[in-house]
Structure formats: C-alpha cells, structure tokens
Amino acid sequence: MKPGSRRVWAMTVIAALMSATVLLGWVLDSPAMRGLGNPTLALQPLLSFAFLLVVIAMLILLVGRRAAARLFLLLPSALLLLVLAHYTGLLDIGIGRLLFGEAVTRLQVRNDGVPPLGGVSLLTLHIAALFLLSSPKAALRRWAMPLASSTLAATLLLVTFTLTHQIPVGARFVGPSTTSAIPPLLLSAAIIFHGRISDPIQAFAHSPWYMLQRIAPAIIILTILPSLLLLGFREAGMLADSELYYLMALSNLLVVSILLVYVIVRATEQNRRFAARQAELDSILTAVPDALIVTGHDRIIRTFSAAAQRLWGCTAGEACGTRIERLFARTTPEFEAMLDMGSELHTPGSSNVATTTGRRNDGSEFPAEVRVGVARQDGEVVHAAFVRDLSERVSLEDQVTELGLQLMQLSRQNAMGELAGDIAHEINQPLAAASNYASAAAHVLENQNDHAKAVALLKEISAQVLRAGSIIRKLRSFLAHREVELHRENLGEVIRDAANLLLVGSRKLQSSLVVQVPASIPTVYIDRVQIQQVLVNIVRNAFEASEQVGVEPRIVICAREAGEDMVEVEVVDNGPGLPADFAERLGERFASSKGVAGLGIGLNISRRIVEAHRGTLTATNRSEGGASFRFTVPSAKAFTRAETPVPPTPSS
C-alpha cells in the first residue's frame, strides 16, 4: 500500500458511514441519525442516497477497478438528471418523495425532499471529478484534483451561506447544515490525496512550476477566503449589502489578477529555462555522431536528429510522420522486440542492442547498430533509437581478416622456407631411389638382357618419381591462397595428409603424433586444404605448448560422428592446458593459447574456416591434464545430390 493510501481509505469510509447513517435514520425513524446529530433537521434522503452511491464508486476506484467505478457512477448521474428535469419543469414525478415519501411529507422536509441546488452542484462536481480520476488517460486524471479542490471550496462557501442568517437564501439553494458538509469535504479531500498518490508530480525540484503544482489545490480553496471573511463582516453588521457585493467582486478580481501575474512570471521563467535546455540539447545531438530517432508506441517518427539526416540523406520534415520501418531494408526479431516492449526492456540481464540493415534515401544500404531506450511521456511509451553506421567498422574488420589470412599465408610460407632442408631430404629419398633403379635397369638391359626385370625396375622408378611429385604437389597446395572449394573427401585421408605435412617439418613429431580415425567415419563435404590448415595450426600449437613445459609431447587426432549430419574431429595433448577464460574467448583476435607469446591470429582464422563449413570450434581443459580442441564439419550424407552447399569464404 502506497504512503497516504490509508488516509484516503479512512476519509472515504467515514464519508460513506455518515451518508449511510442518514439513510439508516430514515429507516429506523431516528431524528438524530437522519439529521447527523441535529434532531431538528431532516436531511433529504434522496440526496444522501445519491451521495452514498458516489462514495461507493470512490471505494471501487480505490481497489483498482477504474472501469467498474465509471459504470457505477452512471446511477447517481441518472438521479441528477431527474432532479435537473424537475427544476427545469421538463418532468415532475414527485422526485422528492421517491424515498420515504410518507415520512418526507409528514416531517415537512425542506424543499419537499427535492435535493437543493447547492447540494446538487456539489454532487455534480464530485461525479465529474471521479469520472476524470477513473480515466485511463493520465492527462484527464490530472484534472480531477483541481475539480475536487473547487468542490471543497464550494462546500465551504455553502456552509458559510448556511451560517449567515442575514443573507436571504431560498430553500432550493441552501440545504446542508454544518455537519452535513463533512461527508462532501471528506470525499473532496480523498479525491485530492488519491490523485497525488496515483499520479505523483513528475517535475524537477528546481522547476519554477514545482511549488505551483504542489499548492494548486490550496490556491483554489484560498480564492474563496476573502468572500468568507466578507460574509463574516456582513453577519457582524459591519458592511451593507451593496458594500458586501462590491468587495466580494473586488476581492475575487484581485485574487485572480495575483494568480495570473504569478503564472505569467513563472511561465516566462520556465520558457526561458526550457529554451536554454533545448538549445543545449540540440547542440549535443548535433555533435553526437550517432543518429537519434524518437518514436511513439505507433512507431511514427517524431524526432529526427541532424546526424540522422546526414546518415539517411533526407530532412527531418521528410522523415517525421512516417514509420521507422521505412528507414531499414530489413529488420531483425531483436529490433522488432525492442520497439514492441515497454519499460520492462531494461530489466536486469536484458539487451537493448540489435544489428540490422539501413536503407538511405537514395536506396543504398548500410549495416547499422541500433540501441533503443524507453521512456514514458504523459503516460505513453516513447522509444529513443540511437543508430550507428557500421560501414567503416565492417570494412576495417574485413581488412583485418584479410590481413590475418595474408599473415597466416606468410607464416606458412616462412615455416616452409625454414624447413626447406628437411623437405629436400624427404624428396631426395624417392629421387635417389629412382636414380638407383634407373642405373639397375640400364645394367640389366646392357648385360643380362632381362626385359621382365627391366620393366619391374622402370615401374619402381615411376612410383618413386610419383612419390616425389606427390610430396611437392601437397606442399604447393598447402601454400596456395585460393577460394573455398567444397568436395566430398575421405576424412581419414585428409587427416593423415595433414599429419604427413607436419612430420615432414619436424622429426620430433615422428613418435609424438597419433592418428585414430575409424574406417566407419562417413565422407565429409569440406575444403581439403583449409581443414588441413586448421589441423596443422592446432597440432603445432599443441606441440609448442608441450615443449614450453618440458614434457615429451603426445598428441592424438581422432574423429567420431556427431549426430546424423556432422563429424567431430578432436585434437588432444598433454601440455599445460589452456589459460583461464580462454574457452569463452576462443577465436577472438589476440586470444592465444600460447599466452603472451602468441597473437591468436591462427585460432581466429581456424574458427572462421570451421564456421564457414557450418561447424563449431571449441576448446576445453582435460581432467587428466592437457587441452582438447574439437571442431565439426558437415557429413556428405547430410546433402542430397540436388543440394550443393557453398559456404562463404573465411574472409567474409
């Protein structure tokens, strides 16, 4: 329960009990109860009944049922229409005797039981205030407090007229006694306090309107104080009737003039401050590089900053009044969700950033990052979208990726250059064998004339030459920089060829590298060279990590099926393991498994290659020590003959 709610409930309940007491007095024929403590006065039962209905509507509103309260107010409104029809002569149904008619006639109740115009006016103001207070629109609810304040002031004025016996008034106008004014006073106060609680003042403390907003009900009530004082002087015989009427008019004129001057001065000061703030805000928005677009819940653009005009190439007049979707070539579900949600968007853990594609006024498109903030203005949800052009960042990322690929290419070429001696040794073996076979074949042909043996020797020469050519071809293919070419490949052969390339470059790996690929592994749909590049990079990292801690390297490459459509390749080592939080940053630039010695470029390129194959690259530490790198590639059986997937290049 909000602070002050108990006070509102107490005032409303007391008003209801006092009205019910009057009706109960008529039922029990109790003069004291139907006169609210004054046995000589009988309050009109119809007016008390109508007021009780209004108070019940207020209680319904306090429990949060605004629509039900508005419906309930139709009952006292209908009674008021009958009373007004009686006074205008349009309809005379004996309305004063609708309730307790016989008792009303016997007791000769004032005005024949018809509610007096003074009481009717108060009841009308109460009904209007409650209609406003129960409105779903905050702008209408704000009118309830001034109207209730006017009702409270009018009640005090009626009480004053009742107490000043020298003022000639008719029974049709003045009806309440002093005690009968308590229920409408309580209800008016309850409406004022409830309005403050349900719609608190949102002004800043330093605002010149702040104090005016807080004392607005008191200002309305104070306007009648001069009239009340003058009526008191008239009652004491200090003023004549003409002097009374003149001074009452003059006092009201002075009060209105003073309030008008106060409002004008405050409004001028507020407008000056508002203009200064608006100029400051405009200068900030002009300097901010991000475009600002403000929309309502209907997604209609209301504000279009200078940066937005430069970004989209259109003026604010052209953009305002149109829907925000017009500015984007396509939207993402995240972007749509941010525009649909209210202030709950900023709950802890939620995100208010989306990436989409904008469309300029000339039809060109650009990648855009959108951040959406939410505010409430006059009870309406307003979205402020900050849009940033990502064209330059995407271009830089593409350049960095391309440079990374070139650096990877250069590193492979440098590595091959350093290992040229070992490569020459490997190629020299089949060439030397071919030379020996050629000499033996020549000797056989010259001395033994054994053609069958010569043919066998010539076939050996061909095999050795082909072996040397195969070594050279694989090295050239590995060093080549080209586009992705997907083919059905035997994964075991791909892994063993990559292992052979590694063994050519390092004799230390001869006994450290183990390949375990079951024959049942299905064929895969990959770019052979690029997957070998991933394997070479991961195995080299594992070998270097093991050497850093001085242990005998043991690296195992294995493969297994991962579901129906993917095959998983795993590389495990016995090195020191991965740094803390490395698994979450795997593939980021400068996130290396080698600590400060590595740049992380190789793993970044490897991740992009795997993702280009619709797979994933992950890394974890093993419980028995060492690290495990896993990546997946698509199985060839996942594709039909009609479907030939061509994923983007890693540089895309």
Secondary structure, DSSP 4 states (H G I P E B T S, - for coil): --TTHHHHHHHHHHHHHHHHHHHHHHHHT-HHHHTTT-TT----HHHHHHHHHHHHHHHHHHTT-HHHHHHHTHHHHHHHHHHHHHHHTS--S-GGGTTTHHHHHHTT-GGGGPPPHHHHHHHHHHHHHHHHHT-S-HHHHTTHHHHHHHHHHHHHHHHHHHH-TTS---TTT----TGGGHHHHHHHHHHHHHHHHHS---S-TT-HHHHHHHTHHHHHHHTTHHHHHHHHHHHTT-S-HHHHHHHHHHHHHHHHHHHHHHHHHHHHHHHHHHHHHHHHHHHHHHH-SSEEEEE-TT-BEEEE-HHHHHHHT--HHHHTTSBGGGGEEE--HHHHHHHH--GGGGSTT---EEEEEEE-TTS-EEEEEEEEEEEEETTEEEEEEEEEE-HHHHHHHHHHHHHHHHHHHHHHHHHHHHTHHHHHHHHHHHHHHHHHHHHHHHHIIIII--HHHHHHHHHHHHHHHHHHHHHHHHHHHHH-------EEE-HHHHHHHHHHHHHHH-GGGTTTEEEE--TTPPPEEE-HHHHHHHHHHHHHHHHHHHHHTT----EEEEEEEETTTEEEEEEE--SS-PPTTTTTTTTSTT--TTGGG--SHHHHHHHHHHHHTT--EEEEE-TTSSEEEEEEEEBGGGS-TT----PPPTT-
